[in-house]
Amino acid sequence: MTRSRWTLRRTLVVGTSVLVALAFVVMSLATIVALRSFALDRLDQQVGEGLSFAVGRGSFDHSGADQREGQNRGQDADRPAPRIGSLQAVVASDGTVRTSNYTRSDGTQVQLTDDQVALLRADVPTDRTPTSVDLGGDLGSFRVAAADLDGTTVFAGSSQADVTATTSALTVILLAVSAATLLIAVVGLSLFVRRSLRPLDRVAEVAQRVSTLSLSEGSVDIPDRVAPADTDPSTEVGRVGSSLNDLLGHVQSSLAARHHSEEQLRRFIADASHELRTPLASIRGYAQLSLGEDAPMTPTQARSFDRIESEAQRMASLVDDLLLLARLDAGQPLRRDEVELTLLAVDAVSDAHVADATHEWRLDVTDDLISVTGDENRLRQVVANLLRNASTHTPPGTTVTLSLGREGREAVLRVTDTGPGIDPGVAGRLFDRFARADDARNRDAGSTGLGLSIAEAITAAHGGSISVESVPGRTVFEVRLPA
């Protein structure tokens, strides 16, 4: 899962846990470095004290060696035992190693090898500054300081094993404690964040429920609101919840106003269409009456009366379509009879062939008898509108096929033509009222742009659906109805 898809809860938990882990790492590193520095300082003090003690034992010249040997034998019993892990070496000016020993953990002393002495002489300066030297073998790393006394070099050092062991143990302890603490912090943080985000989850649930409502048409009611407990303006989540409630209130008011406006417009169209039918019928009647008389009439008068009759007929058809759409929008129930779609398809193709012989009309029925429950006249209107649409918007010679079949529990009717296709820019609004497809197909001037809208409204009133797919050379209108 990518970072952008993380939930807010996961982002908070992971982000805070990373910060806590970084804090533990920095704290642990600082603690280890500080402890090691402190232990090395203490070790350097011990090395400096050991060097001072070794130098204070006396000079290391040859002339007084025998005399000092007798004196030293008497003093050996009074000297303290060498510290465990300490190292001492004395090298004469000519490179002769007078003494070189290391005290083991059991108190025994071992002599340094010539290579180890050579490392001391090469790496340790004689300015009494402690320096880390790895002597290898069983000895390991030492802090060693050296001083020059009349050409004789005195070395004193202590093993760093205790410092290394202490820092290693501390590292293990810090890792274990930090890991356990981080685990507890992550669990506690997860519970805390989950509890803190519960109000936001409730606000999201309200928004999710509202998003599933159908707000596109009809009377819309949005009863869901964020609870008062989640609308406290003093909190961030409360401000979101309060803003969401205000937004839902505005949306409901806007939808109510839209529905009221649509209802007024629908009633106006229905009333206007109903009132226009009578004067239009009168105009057509008087035009037919005038044309039916044998009274002499100029060509202009005859053509005018003929145009009056044809335009009145066209306007009457438009008024009938508007009235039908207004009634369907108002939810006027349709007749619920058994309709034989097979016979309906046969009649529709026959009528289309008679009305337009310039197209090739075909019928493809897969089943002998397919029936649905609905209004036969309205379903005939759907099929007729689709066939008329194909006839109007395709050039002569186009093959139009009406196919009918059953898919599952649905009756599927398809009108397929081999015309030039529909412009993709028009396809999205093809079922809108008064939609024009001039950019996609050849169009006759008599089209009102309501045929497909009526087909969609009637299909929806029957509980079905209508869709279109189009590519150059093939356009398919598909109607699905509950069988």
Order of alpha helices (4+ residues) and beta strands (2+ residues): alpha-alpha-beta-beta-beta-alpha-beta-beta-beta-alpha-alpha-alpha-alpha-beta-alpha-beta-beta-alpha-beta-beta-alpha-alpha-beta-beta
